Amino acid sequence: MKEKPMIGHKIRRLRNQLGITQSDMAQAIGISASYLNLIEHNQRPVTVALLFKLGQSFDIDLKDFATDDTTRLLTDVTEFFADPSIAGHSVSKREMRDFVNSQPNIASAMLQMYTTFRSMKNDMQNAVTGVSEHGGVGVSSQAEQMRLYLQENDNYFHELEEAAENFTIEAGLSRDSLMGDLARWFKNYRNIDVQVVPADVMGNNLRRYDPHRVRVLLNESLRRPQRMFQLLLQVASLTQSEVIEKLVAKADNPAIADPLRNQLSGYFAAAVMMPYGPFLDAARKLRYDLDLIGRRFGVSFEQVCHRLTSMSRPGDKGISFFFLRIDPAGNISKRLSAGRMQFGKYGGTCARWVVHQAFRSPNKILTQVAELEEGQRIFTMARTVSVTWTPPGTIAPEFAVCLGCDVKNAKDIIYADQHDLGLKASVTPIGVGCHVCERPDCAQRSQPPLGHSIRFDPYRRVLGLYDPDA
């Protein structure tokens, strides 16, 4: 059964902004003041009917109000209390959950301060050692801020979807001849030549626009889907700057302006290659057969997974997917949370998760039904992905991508047919990450459980590195 959203803090904030009493708001939406008080303190959920009454009575964004951010906040607060800087303050998961439910605004403010602290600590480390814990000054914080912006928008941007549809029509693009159509558009409308250049000439450049010689150069090492994507990135730069700049301005965060421009350009490119309506229709009819969707649209496996996370158009939404990309060492290079699956800001992921097993079976889609600590069940698909060509004698980068959703949606996915999705089905217990996971019986644990210190018992040894009962 789908849980009703606990969004009392948003209603209380709206009421305070409007400057009205609980009695006034309660009368406007047809409930008692005492019941509204319970709602504002998250002691009662908000029903769909009540949500619509709020929308009719006040000028609010229903999409924003309907989004319950409790799971994300709980994940972030758990990370906060797992930080070694505040060791000695043992806080249970129940206490954290109660705190987030009753004081979400204070929790958000605390987390904002914690993010600033982490960034300052990172900068100081860089000043002393020359290398930050995340590979550069402010990089992790910047990437996290952009990820949160995408998540707040459900990774959906109607302006870019519309721009992609208009460009497709104006340029006369066809899915079956997209590469040739794009090259013709560059020549006919911009008098720009598209040239594929030998890899040794291009070096590390995948694409280079030469405005003086009026040409776009593509590295020959790129596969066809990658070539189309690179050309469309250039199209976005030449034709969509106004749309993109408006979205960057709406983000109102100068720290992420440049990477956000790049991200939004990629969004436009994906929307041209995989138009929203036809893509979502194909995904539903093919029951989210990732390989077959990729073949139908002439795109890569990773591009399909990326695009599926943006199927959030109001009135025509697809499954809410989360996305992750890791390397063999467990480092996360891309991540996008969704629904009740929220990734931690820092650290890696759970070693029990199927995405880590993908490297043992290259190019094979692995699946898993897993259960998080809070009881949320998720269905996950994982596979290794190919990267661009690398010169002989050099180490080729390896990645695996993971796409998943709430288990209640798995019945619509062809890969889940082999699994028992019932409540009594066997599941794999996983956590967000060792540093915030309290499962006491995990032999895979790389860090001690939250709130427990490391002790040595000379008369006893348990499975795994740490004994939470010691």
Buried (B, 14 or more C-beta within 10 A) or exposed (E): EEEBBBBBBBBBBBBEEEEBEBEEBBBBBEBEEEBBBBBBBBEBBBEEEBBEBBBEEBEBEEEEBBBBBBBBBBBBBBBBBBBEEEEEEEBEBEEBBEBBBBBBEEBBEBBEEBBEEBBEBBBEBBEEEEEBEBEEBBBBBBBBBBBBBBBEBBBBBEBBBEBBBEBBEEBEBEBEEBBEBBBBBBEEEBEBBBEEBEBEEBEEEBBBBEEEEEBBBBBBBBEEBBBBBBBBBBBBBBBBEEBBEEBBEEBEBEBBBEBBBBBBBBBBBBBBBBBBEEBBEBBEEBBBBBEBBBEBBBBBBBBBBBBBBBBBBEEEEBBBBBBBBBEEEBEBEBBBBBBBBBBBBBBBBBBBBBBBBBBEEEEEBBBBBBBBBEEBBBBBBBBBBBBEEEEEEEEEEBBBBBBBBBBBBBEBBEBBEEBEBEEEEEBEBBBBBBBBBBBBEBEBBBBBBBBBEEEEEEEEEBEBEBBBEE
